[in-house]
Every structure is written in C-alpha cells, then in structure tokens.
Amino acid sequence: MERLNPRSRPSIRKRLLLWLLIPLVMILAAGVISDFRLASGPAQEAYDQALLGTALAISAHVRQEHGVLVVELSPQAESILRAANQVDQTYISVLSAEGRLVDGDGDLVDKHAEEGRQNPVFYDAMHKGQPIRVAQLRLPVGDTYAIVQVGETIKKRTAIARKIAGITLGLDFIGAIATILLVVVGVKKGLRPVEALSAQIRMRTASDLRPLEVKGVPIELEPLAMALNRLFTLLADAASAQNRFVANAAHQLRTPLAGLQTQLELLAGDPDFAPGKVKLVHLLHATERISHLVSQLLVLAKAEPAEALFSQQQRVDLKSLVEHSASLFLDRAIAREIDLGFEIDAANVLGNPWLLREMLGNLIDNALRYTPAGGIVTVRCGFQAGQAYLEVEDSGPGIPQEEQEKIFDRFYRIPGSPDEGCGLGLAIVKEIADMHAAKITIWSGQYSGAIFCITWPIEKTAGHPSLQ
C-alpha cells in the first residue's frame, strides 16, 4: 500500500496550533502597540507639561503698555529658559492677537495661532528642517490677548520613545514566547490521549483482538474506541469461526488418514504385494504428506492468538525446551545420517510453553527436511545483549535474499524445493513468534546453509541476572 507523505496529510496538532497561534500572534501584536502607547503617553505628557511651564514663565513677563504688547524678559532670563534643556534646542515666540511677532524667534511656525480654540494647545511642526513639539498658550493681557509659543526639538522624546519601545517589546516578546510555548505544550498534552490510544493499537499484532481499554479515554475519543472494539469483536468472532472450522476438519481427517497410513504400511510389508510395493510406497509417502498438512492446519487452528496465549503465559525454560526436542528428532536425524547438535545455555522467556514447543519443532523439522544426508543441524539457545534467543542452523541450500520475506507466507514454497512439506511450517513459526513479540532473523551460517534466529525483547525475557 502506498504511504502518503506525512507533510501532505491533515494533522490535528497542526490545525490546533494554526487556529490558536495565528489569532494569538495578532492579539500579541495589538498588545505591543497598545502597551507602547500606554507606556509612552505619560512620558510625552510630562515633556508637554515642561514646555507649558516654560510658556507660563514667559507669560508672567508679558505686559500691555499704551495699547501695545511688550515682553519684559531680560536677556539673562531668556538665556536660562533656552538653556534649561541641554539636549534639544528651544524656540520662543510671543505673538499679538493679530499674529504679529512681539518678541522671540520670528520664524517659528505660527499657523496654529488662530486655529486653536483650546488653551493650551500642543502640536507638532517643522522648524528649520527639524521636527519640533510646540506648546501654545493664549494669555489675556489688558483688553487684548497674547499668544506665547514654546517649541523644542524632539531628540529626548525620540530617545525615551525608543527606550520605552525596547522595554515594551522585550517584555511582550518574552510574554509571547512563553504563551506560544504554553500553547504548544498544552496542545501536545491535550493530544496525549490520542497518542496513547494510537500506541495501544500500534503495539498489537494482527492476531490480538482484545477490546481496547475505554476507562480513562476522553469523551471525544470514546465513540472511536467503542467503534474499534465493535470491529475487534466482529473480527474475533470471524477468526474464531474459521479456526473452529479448520480444527474440526483437521480432527475429522486425522483419524481416517491415520487408518489409511497404517493399512498402506501393512500392505507394503506384505510379501504378496511385492510387485506393487513401489506404488504402495508412493501412496504411503503421499498419505504421510497429507497427514503432515492436516497436523499443521490443526496447529494453526489451535494457535489462537488472544485468550489462549495471554491466559497461559508463564516462564518457559528454553534449555529444557531444546532438550525435549532432541528426543523427538534424534532418531530421524540418525536415520538420515545428519549430525543434530545442541549448544544450549540457560535462558527463560515469558510465553506459552505449548506454542513455543511447536515453533521450535517446526524450525528443526524444516532444517532436517532441507539438509542433505550427512549434513549438520545445530540448535542453540541462551542470552545475547540481554535478550534471550533461540537459533537453528542447517547446512542446507540456504535461502536467497529475495525469498526471505516470502517463505513466511502460508503454503509458499521456494521454487525447486523437495516434494516433502506443505509450506505451513514457517508460517506457523512466524505466527507464534509474532504472538510472543519475538523477532525472526535469517542469515547464512558457517555451513553455507540458513540460520533462523528468534530473539525476545528484554521485557519478555525472564530470569537473566541483569534483569533481577
């Protein structure tokens, strides 16, 4: 089945982060602008009040004499007022109600003199190519009024604005990063139940159809878990019905086949049937193959992957398992002049004893079938890198690399294989290994044959000193 690129598939995590982070970034940007204005506003007001103070100080020296406005401000006082700000330049202008310059800087912008109705008025203007801030005060003098303007360049205002902006941006940036991290962590933690449910399903083998644990599943995931449990129940019922049919059929066939095999053996040994003995031997071999096929089908039917395995799981001594197999296959190996050897160390695993015996029996049977007369078969068990292993090596023809995946398919046989066998032995080995979470590895041995190695994960290994 073609696998899609993960980047092209929809992701709940990406959707949540997208829908949360985009509005969050917009809100944070608006917050930065708002915080800057709130923080810089009081500073600007303070500078405006300082300008207004200078204008009020000048207003105290404006008089009306003989209907004419005069400014009684000494050069020293004016110098002090202009020098009070050592960063920016200060400009002073006193205008009459008609806009005529009474005293001060004649080129100061005065277009606001008649426009402003508020008193005082603050505005921004350009003077001598520089931006300035102006405070304008309308002052009643006698029967007329005077307009006092005090302007200054905005260097210190710009400096304080940058400083406030830097502090505001820094604090808001830290807050934004912290908020984004909290959102990411929150989304990750919020999706943990989905990942836990996925892991619970992913860790199962194809034959494990137990119901999922619904307790503790969030309400949003409960319908999915219940639907999966209904599906598992249907699949388990279908598998159980199939296994029962195969088991019943195998049981029904074993008895007549055993009787037929016995009769053929008797006829083959009867001198009266000497002329047809070759045909009887062929019939006997065919009957043996059918009996072997029926036995293998019965093993597959009995290897029920759910309740039987987990209810009977116990500590199994691989050394004893191998020693028991020796008594079953030794006579057959001697008859074919095959050197059946054993290199065993103590090793224990958790599993089903009966199923593990069947798995090892099929591995040894397969090795003896494909090893020529006078060959070598070696069975090993023990510990390697903290893991228990079971290994069968033969001096047969070996298994080509391109065939190593196919040989575990049911009824598959490598082209050119001997007539014996039905193609179920290694399928049974794979089925039982999967049920025990064990891994099968195949490689070429020192005798140019094949090595089948079964390794158990550490959590399925028992009794090793490193795990005590």
Contacts in CASP RR format, 6 or more apart in sequence:
PFRMAT RR
TARGET T0000
AUTHOR 0000-0000-0000
METHOD contacts of the structure
MODEL  1
MERLNPRSRPSIRKRLLLWLLIPLVMILAAGVISDFRLASGPAQEAYDQA
LLGTALAISAHVRQEHGVLVVELSPQAESILRAANQVDQTYISVLSAEGR
LVDGDGDLVDKHAEEGRQNPVFYDAMHKGQPIRVAQLRLPVGDTYAIVQV
GETIKKRTAIARKIAGITLGLDFIGAIATILLVVVGVKKGLRPVEALSAQ
IRMRTASDLRPLEVKGVPIELEPLAMALNRLFTLLADAASAQNRFVANAA
HQLRTPLAGLQTQLELLAGDPDFAPGKVKLVHLLHATERISHLVSQLLVL
AKAEPAEALFSQQQRVDLKSLVEHSASLFLDRAIAREIDLGFEIDAANVL
GNPWLLREMLGNLIDNALRYTPAGGIVTVRCGFQAGQAYLEVEDSGPGIP
QEEQEKIFDRFYRIPGSPDEGCGLGLAIVKEIADMHAAKITIWSGQYSGA
IFCITWPIEKTAGHPSLQ
12 191 0 8 1.000
12 194 0 8 1.000
13 187 0 8 1.000
13 188 0 8 1.000
13 191 0 8 1.000
16 187 0 8 1.000
16 191 0 8 1.000
17 183 0 8 1.000
17 184 0 8 1.000
17 187 0 8 1.000
20 183 0 8 1.000
20 187 0 8 1.000
21 180 0 8 1.000
21 183 0 8 1.000
24 176 0 8 1.000
24 179 0 8 1.000
24 180 0 8 1.000
24 183 0 8 1.000
25 176 0 8 1.000
28 172 0 8 1.000
28 175 0 8 1.000
28 176 0 8 1.000
28 179 0 8 1.000
31 172 0 8 1.000
32 168 0 8 1.000
32 169 0 8 1.000
32 172 0 8 1.000
35 168 0 8 1.000
35 171 0 8 1.000
35 172 0 8 1.000
36 164 0 8 1.000
36 165 0 8 1.000
36 168 0 8 1.000
36 169 0 8 1.000
39 164 0 8 1.000
39 167 0 8 1.000
39 168 0 8 1.000
40 160 0 8 1.000
40 161 0 8 1.000
40 164 0 8 1.000
40 165 0 8 1.000
43 157 0 8 1.000
43 160 0 8 1.000
43 161 0 8 1.000
43 164 0 8 1.000
44 157 0 8 1.000
47 133 0 8 1.000
47 156 0 8 1.000
47 157 0 8 1.000
48 122 0 8 1.000
48 133 0 8 1.000
48 135 0 8 1.000
51 122 0 8 1.000
51 133 0 8 1.000
51 134 0 8 1.000
51 135 0 8 1.000
51 150 0 8 1.000
51 151 0 8 1.000
51 152 0 8 1.000
52 120 0 8 1.000
52 122 0 8 1.000
52 135 0 8 1.000
52 137 0 8 1.000
52 150 0 8 1.000
53 135 0 8 1.000
53 150 0 8 1.000
54 81 0 8 1.000
54 84 0 8 1.000
54 90 0 8 1.000
54 92 0 8 1.000
54 135 0 8 1.000
54 150 0 8 1.000
55 120 0 8 1.000
55 135 0 8 1.000
55 136 0 8 1.000
55 137 0 8 1.000
55 148 0 8 1.000
55 149 0 8 1.000
55 150 0 8 1.000
56 137 0 8 1.000
57 81 0 8 1.000
58 71 0 8 1.000
58 73 0 8 1.000
58 81 0 8 1.000
58 92 0 8 1.000
58 94 0 8 1.000
58 148 0 8 1.000
58 150 0 8 1.000
59 137 0 8 1.000
59 139 0 8 1.000
59 146 0 8 1.000
59 148 0 8 1.000
61 71 0 8 1.000
61 72 0 8 1.000
61 73 0 8 1.000
61 77 0 8 1.000
62 69 0 8 1.000
62 70 0 8 1.000
62 71 0 8 1.000
62 72 0 8 1.000
62 94 0 8 1.000
62 102 0 8 1.000
62 139 0 8 1.000
62 141 0 8 1.000
62 146 0 8 1.000
62 148 0 8 1.000
63 69 0 8 1.000
63 70 0 8 1.000
63 71 0 8 1.000
63 72 0 8 1.000
63 141 0 8 1.000
64 70 0 8 1.000
64 141 0 8 1.000
64 142 0 8 1.000
64 143 0 8 1.000
64 144 0 8 1.000
67 143 0 8 1.000
67 144 0 8 1.000
69 94 0 8 1.000
69 96 0 8 1.000
69 102 0 8 1.000
69 141 0 8 1.000
69 144 0 8 1.000
69 146 0 8 1.000
70 102 0 8 1.000
70 103 0 8 1.000
71 94 0 8 1.000
71 102 0 8 1.000
71 103 0 8 1.000
71 104 0 8 1.000
73 103 0 8 1.000
78 92 0 8 1.000
81 90 0 8 1.000
81 92 0 8 1.000
82 90 0 8 1.000
82 92 0 8 1.000
84 90 0 8 1.000
85 152 0 8 1.000
85 156 0 8 1.000
87 155 0 8 1.000
87 156 0 8 1.000
87 159 0 8 1.000
88 152 0 8 1.000
88 153 0 8 1.000
88 154 0 8 1.000
88 155 0 8 1.000
88 156 0 8 1.000
89 130 0 8 1.000
89 152 0 8 1.000
89 153 0 8 1.000
90 150 0 8 1.000
90 151 0 8 1.000
90 152 0 8 1.000
91 105 0 8 1.000
91 108 0 8 1.000
91 127 0 8 1.000
91 132 0 8 1.000
91 149 0 8 1.000
91 150 0 8 1.000
91 151 0 8 1.000
91 152 0 8 1.000
92 103 0 8 1.000
92 104 0 8 1.000
92 105 0 8 1.000
92 108 0 8 1.000
92 149 0 8 1.000
92 150 0 8 1.000
92 151 0 8 1.000
93 101 0 8 1.000
93 103 0 8 1.000
93 104 0 8 1.000
93 105 0 8 1.000
93 106 0 8 1.000
93 108 0 8 1.000
93 110 0 8 1.000
93 148 0 8 1.000
93 149 0 8 1.000
93 150 0 8 1.000
94 101 0 8 1.000
94 102 0 8 1.000
94 103 0 8 1.000
94 104 0 8 1.000
94 146 0 8 1.000
94 147 0 8 1.000
94 148 0 8 1.000
94 149 0 8 1.000
95 101 0 8 1.000
95 102 0 8 1.000
95 110 0 8 1.000
95 113 0 8 1.000
95 146 0 8 1.000
95 147 0 8 1.000
95 148 0 8 1.000
95 149 0 8 1.000
96 102 0 8 1.000
96 144 0 8 1.000
96 146 0 8 1.000
96 147 0 8 1.000
97 144 0 8 1.000
97 145 0 8 1.000
97 146 0 8 1.000
97 147 0 8 1.000
99 110 0 8 1.000
99 113 0 8 1.000
99 114 0 8 1.000
99 147 0 8 1.000
102 146 0 8 1.000
107 127 0 8 1.000
107 128 0 8 1.000
108 127 0 8 1.000
108 134 0 8 1.000
108 149 0 8 1.000
108 151 0 8 1.000
109 125 0 8 1.000
109 126 0 8 1.000
109 127 0 8 1.000
109 134 0 8 1.000
110 147 0 8 1.000
110 149 0 8 1.000
112 121 0 8 1.000
112 123 0 8 1.000
112 125 0 8 1.000
112 134 0 8 1.000
112 136 0 8 1.000
113 136 0 8 1.000
113 147 0 8 1.000
113 149 0 8 1.000
116 136 0 8 1.000
119 137 0 8 1.000
119 138 0 8 1.000
120 135 0 8 1.000
120 136 0 8 1.000
120 137 0 8 1.000
120 138 0 8 1.000
121 135 0 8 1.000
121 136 0 8 1.000
122 133 0 8 1.000
122 134 0 8 1.000
122 135 0 8 1.000
122 136 0 8 1.000
123 133 0 8 1.000
123 134 0 8 1.000
123 136 0 8 1.000
124 131 0 8 1.000
124 132 0 8 1.000
124 133 0 8 1.000
124 134 0 8 1.000
125 131 0 8 1.000
125 132 0 8 1.000
125 134 0 8 1.000
126 132 0 8 1.000
127 151 0 8 1.000
130 153 0 8 1.000
131 153 0 8 1.000
131 154 0 8 1.000
132 151 0 8 1.000
132 152 0 8 1.000
132 153 0 8 1.000
132 154 0 8 1.000
133 151 0 8 1.000
133 152 0 8 1.000
133 154 0 8 1.000
133 157 0 8 1.000
134 149 0 8 1.000
134 150 0 8 1.000
134 151 0 8 1.000
135 149 0 8 1.000
135 150 0 8 1.000
135 151 0 8 1.000
136 147 0 8 1.000
136 148 0 8 1.000
136 149 0 8 1.000
137 147 0 8 1.000
137 148 0 8 1.000
137 149 0 8 1.000
138 145 0 8 1.000
138 146 0 8 1.000
138 147 0 8 1.000
139 145 0 8 1.000
139 146 0 8 1.000
139 147 0 8 1.000
139 148 0 8 1.000
193 216 0 8 1.000
193 217 0 8 1.000
193 218 0 8 1.000
193 221 0 8 1.000
194 221 0 8 1.000
197 212 0 8 1.000
197 217 0 8 1.000
197 221 0 8 1.000
197 224 0 8 1.000
197 225 0 8 1.000
200 212 0 8 1.000
200 213 0 8 1.000
201 212 0 8 1.000
201 228 0 8 1.000
204 210 0 8 1.000
205 305 0 8 1.000
205 434 0 8 1.000
205 435 0 8 1.000
205 437 0 8 1.000
206 434 0 8 1.000
207 239 0 8 1.000
207 305 0 8 1.000
207 306 0 8 1.000
207 431 0 8 1.000
207 434 0 8 1.000
207 435 0 8 1.000
208 305 0 8 1.000
208 306 0 8 1.000
208 435 0 8 1.000
209 232 0 8 1.000
209 233 0 8 1.000
209 235 0 8 1.000
209 236 0 8 1.000
209 239 0 8 1.000
209 305 0 8 1.000
209 306 0 8 1.000
210 232 0 8 1.000
210 306 0 8 1.000
210 310 0 8 1.000
211 229 0 8 1.000
211 232 0 8 1.000
211 233 0 8 1.000
212 225 0 8 1.000
212 228 0 8 1.000
212 229 0 8 1.000
212 232 0 8 1.000
214 222 0 8 1.000
214 225 0 8 1.000
214 226 0 8 1.000
214 229 0 8 1.000
217 225 0 8 1.000
236 306 0 8 1.000
240 304 0 8 1.000
243 300 0 8 1.000
243 301 0 8 1.000
243 302 0 8 1.000
243 304 0 8 1.000
244 301 0 8 1.000
246 297 0 8 1.000
246 298 0 8 1.000
246 300 0 8 1.000
246 301 0 8 1.000
247 298 0 8 1.000
247 301 0 8 1.000
247 302 0 8 1.000
249 297 0 8 1.000
250 294 0 8 1.000
250 295 0 8 1.000
250 297 0 8 1.000
250 298 0 8 1.000
250 301 0 8 1.000
251 298 0 8 1.000
253 290 0 8 1.000
253 294 0 8 1.000
254 291 0 8 1.000
254 294 0 8 1.000
254 295 0 8 1.000
254 298 0 8 1.000
257 287 0 8 1.000
257 290 0 8 1.000
257 291 0 8 1.000
257 294 0 8 1.000
258 291 0 8 1.000
260 287 0 8 1.000
261 284 0 8 1.000
261 287 0 8 1.000
261 288 0 8 1.000
261 291 0 8 1.000
264 280 0 8 1.000
264 283 0 8 1.000
264 284 0 8 1.000
264 287 0 8 1.000
265 284 0 8 1.000
267 273 0 8 1.000
267 280 0 8 1.000
268 277 0 8 1.000
268 280 0 8 1.000
268 281 0 8 1.000
268 284 0 8 1.000
269 277 0 8 1.000
273 280 0 8 1.000
289 419 0 8 1.000
289 420 0 8 1.000
289 421 0 8 1.000
289 422 0 8 1.000
292 421 0 8 1.000
292 422 0 8 1.000
293 421 0 8 1.000
293 422 0 8 1.000
293 424 0 8 1.000
296 422 0 8 1.000
296 423 0 8 1.000
296 424 0 8 1.000
296 425 0 8 1.000
296 428 0 8 1.000
297 424 0 8 1.000
299 358 0 8 1.000
299 428 0 8 1.000
300 424 0 8 1.000
300 427 0 8 1.000
300 428 0 8 1.000
300 431 0 8 1.000
302 308 0 8 1.000
303 355 0 8 1.000
303 358 0 8 1.000
303 428 0 8 1.000
303 431 0 8 1.000
303 432 0 8 1.000
303 435 0 8 1.000
305 431 0 8 1.000
305 435 0 8 1.000
308 352 0 8 1.000
309 351 0 8 1.000
309 352 0 8 1.000
309 355 0 8 1.000
309 435 0 8 1.000
309 436 0 8 1.000
312 351 0 8 1.000
312 352 0 8 1.000
312 353 0 8 1.000
312 354 0 8 1.000
313 350 0 8 1.000
313 351 0 8 1.000
313 352 0 8 1.000
314 350 0 8 1.000
314 351 0 8 1.000
314 352 0 8 1.000
314 353 0 8 1.000
315 348 0 8 1.000
315 349 0 8 1.000
315 350 0 8 1.000
315 351 0 8 1.000
315 462 0 8 1.000
315 463 0 8 1.000
316 348 0 8 1.000
316 349 0 8 1.000
316 350 0 8 1.000
316 351 0 8 1.000
316 352 0 8 1.000
316 353 0 8 1.000
316 356 0 8 1.000
317 346 0 8 1.000
317 347 0 8 1.000
317 348 0 8 1.000
318 344 0 8 1.000
318 347 0 8 1.000
318 348 0 8 1.000
318 349 0 8 1.000
318 356 0 8 1.000
318 381 0 8 1.000
318 382 0 8 1.000
318 388 0 8 1.000
318 390 0 8 1.000
319 344 0 8 1.000
319 345 0 8 1.000
319 346 0 8 1.000
319 347 0 8 1.000
319 381 0 8 1.000
319 382 0 8 1.000
321 353 0 8 1.000
321 356 0 8 1.000
321 357 0 8 1.000
321 360 0 8 1.000
321 381 0 8 1.000
321 390 0 8 1.000
322 342 0 8 1.000
322 344 0 8 1.000
322 360 0 8 1.000
322 379 0 8 1.000
322 381 0 8 1.000
322 390 0 8 1.000
323 342 0 8 1.000
323 344 0 8 1.000
324 357 0 8 1.000
325 357 0 8 1.000
325 360 0 8 1.000
325 361 0 8 1.000
325 364 0 8 1.000
325 379 0 8 1.000
326 340 0 8 1.000
326 342 0 8 1.000
326 379 0 8 1.000
328 361 0 8 1.000
329 340 0 8 1.000
329 361 0 8 1.000
329 364 0 8 1.000
329 365 0 8 1.000
329 368 0 8 1.000
330 340 0 8 1.000
332 368 0 8 1.000
333 339 0 8 1.000
333 340 0 8 1.000
333 368 0 8 1.000
333 377 0 8 1.000
336 368 0 8 1.000
336 371 0 8 1.000
336 373 0 8 1.000
336 374 0 8 1.000
337 373 0 8 1.000
337 374 0 8 1.000
337 375 0 8 1.000
338 368 0 8 1.000
338 371 0 8 1.000
338 373 0 8 1.000
338 374 0 8 1.000
338 375 0 8 1.000
338 376 0 8 1.000
338 377 0 8 1.000
339 374 0 8 1.000
339 375 0 8 1.000
339 376 0 8 1.000
339 377 0 8 1.000
340 364 0 8 1.000
340 368 0 8 1.000
340 377 0 8 1.000
340 378 0 8 1.000
340 379 0 8 1.000
341 376 0 8 1.000
341 377 0 8 1.000
341 378 0 8 1.000
341 379 0 8 1.000
342 378 0 8 1.000
342 379 0 8 1.000
342 380 0 8 1.000
343 378 0 8 1.000
343 379 0 8 1.000
343 380 0 8 1.000
344 379 0 8 1.000
344 380 0 8 1.000
344 381 0 8 1.000
344 382 0 8 1.000
345 381 0 8 1.000
345 382 0 8 1.000
345 383 0 8 1.000
346 382 0 8 1.000
347 381 0 8 1.000
347 382 0 8 1.000
347 383 0 8 1.000
347 388 0 8 1.000
347 389 0 8 1.000
347 461 0 8 1.000
347 464 0 8 1.000
348 388 0 8 1.000
348 461 0 8 1.000
348 462 0 8 1.000
348 463 0 8 1.000
348 464 0 8 1.000
349 356 0 8 1.000
349 388 0 8 1.000
349 436 0 8 1.000
349 456 0 8 1.000
349 460 0 8 1.000
349 461 0 8 1.000
349 462 0 8 1.000
350 436 0 8 1.000
350 460 0 8 1.000
350 461 0 8 1.000
350 462 0 8 1.000
351 436 0 8 1.000
351 460 0 8 1.000
352 435 0 8 1.000
352 436 0 8 1.000
355 432 0 8 1.000
355 435 0 8 1.000
355 436 0 8 1.000
356 432 0 8 1.000
356 436 0 8 1.000
358 428 0 8 1.000
358 432 0 8 1.000
359 428 0 8 1.000
359 429 0 8 1.000
359 432 0 8 1.000
359 433 0 8 1.000
359 454 0 8 1.000
360 379 0 8 1.000
360 390 0 8 1.000
360 392 0 8 1.000
362 425 0 8 1.000
362 426 0 8 1.000
362 428 0 8 1.000
362 429 0 8 1.000
363 390 0 8 1.000
363 392 0 8 1.000
363 429 0 8 1.000
363 452 0 8 1.000
363 454 0 8 1.000
364 377 0 8 1.000
364 379 0 8 1.000
364 392 0 8 1.000
365 425 0 8 1.000
366 392 0 8 1.000
366 425 0 8 1.000
366 426 0 8 1.000
366 429 0 8 1.000
366 452 0 8 1.000
367 377 0 8 1.000
367 392 0 8 1.000
367 393 0 8 1.000
367 394 0 8 1.000
367 396 0 8 1.000
367 452 0 8 1.000
368 377 0 8 1.000
368 394 0 8 1.000
369 418 0 8 1.000
369 420 0 8 1.000
369 421 0 8 1.000
370 394 0 8 1.000
370 396 0 8 1.000
370 397 0 8 1.000
370 398 0 8 1.000
370 417 0 8 1.000
370 418 0 8 1.000
370 450 0 8 1.000
371 377 0 8 1.000
371 394 0 8 1.000
371 395 0 8 1.000
371 396 0 8 1.000
372 395 0 8 1.000
372 396 0 8 1.000
375 394 0 8 1.000
375 395 0 8 1.000
375 396 0 8 1.000
375 447 0 8 1.000
376 393 0 8 1.000
376 394 0 8 1.000
376 395 0 8 1.000
376 447 0 8 1.000
377 392 0 8 1.000
377 393 0 8 1.000
377 394 0 8 1.000
377 395 0 8 1.000
378 392 0 8 1.000
378 393 0 8 1.000
378 394 0 8 1.000
379 391 0 8 1.000
379 392 0 8 1.000
379 393 0 8 1.000
380 389 0 8 1.000
380 390 0 8 1.000
380 391 0 8 1.000
380 392 0 8 1.000
380 393 0 8 1.000
381 388 0 8 1.000
381 389 0 8 1.000
381 390 0 8 1.000
381 391 0 8 1.000
382 388 0 8 1.000
382 389 0 8 1.000
382 390 0 8 1.000
383 389 0 8 1.000
383 461 0 8 1.000
383 464 0 8 1.000
384 455 0 8 1.000
386 458 0 8 1.000
386 461 0 8 1.000
386 464 0 8 1.000
386 466 0 8 1.000
386 467 0 8 1.000
387 455 0 8 1.000
387 456 0 8 1.000
387 457 0 8 1.000
387 458 0 8 1.000
387 461 0 8 1.000
388 455 0 8 1.000
388 456 0 8 1.000
388 460 0 8 1.000
388 461 0 8 1.000
388 464 0 8 1.000
389 453 0 8 1.000
389 454 0 8 1.000
389 455 0 8 1.000
389 456 0 8 1.000
390 453 0 8 1.000
390 454 0 8 1.000
391 451 0 8 1.000
391 452 0 8 1.000
391 453 0 8 1.000
391 454 0 8 1.000
392 451 0 8 1.000
392 452 0 8 1.000
393 445 0 8 1.000
393 446 0 8 1.000
393 447 0 8 1.000
393 449 0 8 1.000
393 450 0 8 1.000
393 451 0 8 1.000
393 452 0 8 1.000
394 447 0 8 1.000
394 449 0 8 1.000
394 450 0 8 1.000
395 447 0 8 1.000
395 448 0 8 1.000
395 449 0 8 1.000
396 447 0 8 1.000
396 448 0 8 1.000
396 449 0 8 1.000
396 450 0 8 1.000
397 449 0 8 1.000
398 444 0 8 1.000
398 448 0 8 1.000
398 449 0 8 1.000
398 450 0 8 1.000
399 407 0 8 1.000
399 414 0 8 1.000
399 442 0 8 1.000
399 450 0 8 1.000
400 414 0 8 1.000
403 414 0 8 1.000
404 442 0 8 1.000
406 412 0 8 1.000
406 414 0 8 1.000
407 414 0 8 1.000
407 426 0 8 1.000
408 426 0 8 1.000
408 427 0 8 1.000
408 429 0 8 1.000
408 430 0 8 1.000
408 440 0 8 1.000
409 427 0 8 1.000
410 423 0 8 1.000
410 424 0 8 1.000
410 427 0 8 1.000
411 422 0 8 1.000
411 423 0 8 1.000
411 424 0 8 1.000
411 427 0 8 1.000
412 423 0 8 1.000
412 427 0 8 1.000
413 421 0 8 1.000
413 423 0 8 1.000
429 440 0 8 1.000
429 452 0 8 1.000
429 454 0 8 1.000
430 440 0 8 1.000
433 439 0 8 1.000
433 440 0 8 1.000
433 454 0 8 1.000
436 456 0 8 1.000
436 460 0 8 1.000
437 456 0 8 1.000
437 457 0 8 1.000
437 460 0 8 1.000
438 454 0 8 1.000
438 455 0 8 1.000
438 456 0 8 1.000
438 457 0 8 1.000
438 460 0 8 1.000
439 454 0 8 1.000
439 455 0 8 1.000
439 457 0 8 1.000
440 452 0 8 1.000
440 453 0 8 1.000
440 454 0 8 1.000
441 452 0 8 1.000
441 453 0 8 1.000
441 455 0 8 1.000
442 450 0 8 1.000
442 451 0 8 1.000
442 452 0 8 1.000
442 453 0 8 1.000
443 450 0 8 1.000
443 451 0 8 1.000
443 453 0 8 1.000
444 450 0 8 1.000
444 451 0 8 1.000
445 451 0 8 1.000
458 467 0 8 1.000
461 467 0 8 1.000
END
